[in-house]
Amino acid sequence: MALRAACIAPACALTILFCASLGAQKNDDGGTRTVEGMVTSAANQPVPDAVVQLKNSKTLQIRSFITQADGSYHFAGLSSDVEYQLKADHAGASSSWKTLSVFNSKKTPVINLKLNR
């Protein structure tokens, strides 16, 4: 009987290790996500060198990104349990604030920003 218990214990240990490693793989990204999009003018043209602001709704910390030549931007390493607000500015024109909700479960949501005059 003791021999049988000794044989079962390693199997249980392997099962526990396997389950723990699955949990670690699931959380390997730390619950992070990326947001990306395009900044366009009122005439729907891509806007290079626009400043995109990303505001963390919990800490109120603001990060900035200057759009690429094609008007694109991206922010990586964002927490999936925090709402963020995004806004773009360029040459006196601004977009309205848009929200990246905690309910948006996409790994890389796309939020496009349009400048208004």
N, C-alpha and C positions, 0 to 999 in steps of 0.2 A: 504494500500500500504506500509506503514512504517513497519507493521508487517511482510509482505512478505519479505522486504529487510533485516529485522533482521534475518529471518530464512535462507536466502541465505548466509549471511555473515559468519555464523559459518561453513557452508558447504565448502565455499571457503577457510576458514582458515584451516580446516581439510585437504583439498586437498593440500594446500601449505605445511603444515607440513608433510604430507605423502610423497610428492615429495622431500622435503628437506631431509627427513630421508633416502629415497632411494639413494640420492646423497651421503649422509654420509656413507651409507653401501658400496657403490661402491668404495669410496676412503678410506675405513676403513683400508686397508693395506698400505695406504700412497704411493701407486705406487711402492712398493718394490717387489723384487724378490730374489731368491736364485740361486746360481750356485753350481753344484756339479760334481764330476767325479772321475776318477781313474788315478793314476800315475803308469805307467808300465815301465819296463826296455826295452832295445833294444830286449831282448828275450821274450817280452810280459808277463813278470812275474810281479805281484803287488809289489810295492816298499814301504815298511813301512818307516817312519821317513824321507821322502822326504820333502823339504820345498817348498810349493806352494806360489807364490807371486801373489797378485791381485792388479793391478794398476788402479786407477781411472784416466781416460783420461782427465778429466776437472781439477781436483785439483792436480794430480800427486801423491796423497797419496797412499802409499803401505801398504797393510795388508798381513800378513803371516799366513799360516796354516801348521802344521806338520801332514803328512798323518797318518792315522790309520794303524793297523797291516795288513789290507787287501788292503792298498794302496789308500783308499778313502779319499776325502777331501770335504769340503763344506764351502761356505760363504753365510751368510744370511743378510737381510736388505739392499740389493743393490737397488739403484735407477733404475727405468725402463727407465729413460731418459738420462742415462749416459752410454758411452761405457767403457768397462773394458778390460784390457789385463791380461792374465794369463801365468805363466811360472813355471816350476818345476826344482829343483836342488837337486842332491844327489850324494855324494862321487865323485865329479868331473865331473859328467855327468849332462847335462841340456836338457831341452826340448826347442823347439822353442816357441816363443810367440804366443798365440792364442787370438782371439778377441771375446768378448761377445758383440755383436752389439745391438744397440738400436732397430734395426729392428727385432730382435729375440723376439717374443711376448710370448714365453713360460714362465710360472710362475717359473718353475724350470728347466732351460736348463742344459744339461749334456755336459761337455767339458772334454774329456779325454786327458791326457798329456803323451807323450812317450819320455823317456830319450834317448839321442843320445850320443855316445861315441866320 
